[in-house]
């Protein structure tokens, strides 16, 4: 068995035994927003910069794809992820404040 398979199996075993309550969900959501999302943004920005630079040497549909289509799709997707996470965090904070 590979090392990855062992790690995956260990994680699955831990999660299946873990009690997932509201605090865990809030912590995961906050970590996604604070840690994972900035990394996704940096990755997306780097990818967009690279394909826009490459689009300068392309023509036709490939130029359109690399200069407009893919950057817009990536930016909109990242914006939606940020919107959902921030709204979820705000709604959860409001709900726990009233409880």
N, C-alpha and C positions, 0 to 999 in steps of 0.2 A: 504494500500500500504506500502511496506517495505521502510526502509530508503534508501537502495541501489537503489531501483527503482526511488525514488525521486531524488537522486543525479544523476543517469544516465540520467533521463529526463531533469534535469536542464542543464547538460553538452551538451546534444543533442540540446537543444533549443539555448544555447549560440553559439554553433558552426554553427548552421544553419543560424544565424543572423550575424556571424562574416565575415568580408571581409578578405579573405586569399590572401595576396599579397606576393611578393618575400621576403620581410623582415621577414614575419611570417615563411615562409618555411625555410629560412636560420637559423632563431633562433631555430626552432624545430629540424632541422638537427644537429646543434651545441650542443643543450642540449642532444639529443640522444647520441652523441659521448662523451660528457663530463660527463654526469650524469648517463644515463641508461646503456651504454655499460660497464663501470667499474663494475657496480653491476652485470651485466650478467656474466662478467668474473669471479668475485668472487664466484658467485653461481655455475658456471660451474666447477671451480677449486675444490670447496668443494665437489661437487657431484663426480667428478672424483677421488679425494682422497679417498672418502668413498667406492666407488665401487671397486677400486683397492685393498683396504685393505680387503674387503669381498672376492675378487677373490682368495685370498691366501688359503681360506678354501673350495674352490669349485673345481670341476673337469669337464672335457669335454667341451661342448658347453657353459655352464654358465661361466666357467673360461675364455674362449675366449671372450665372450660377455663383461664381466666386466673388463677384463684386457686390451683388445685391441679395440674391435669394438665400444662400447659406448664412450670411451675416444677420439678415433679418430673422430667420428662423431661430438662430442661436440666441440672439438678443431677446426676442419675444419669449422664448422658452425660459431663459434665465429670469426675465421680469416676472413671468407667471409663478415660477418657483418662489421667488422672493415675496411676491404678493401673498401667496397662500401661506407661507411660513409666518410672515409678519402678522397677517390677520388672525391666524390660529393662535399665535403667542398672545396677541392683544385680547382676543376673546377669552382665552383661558385665564389670563390674569384678571380680567373683569369678572369672570364667573367665580373664581376662587376668592376674590375680594368681597363679593356679596354673600358668599356661603358661610 
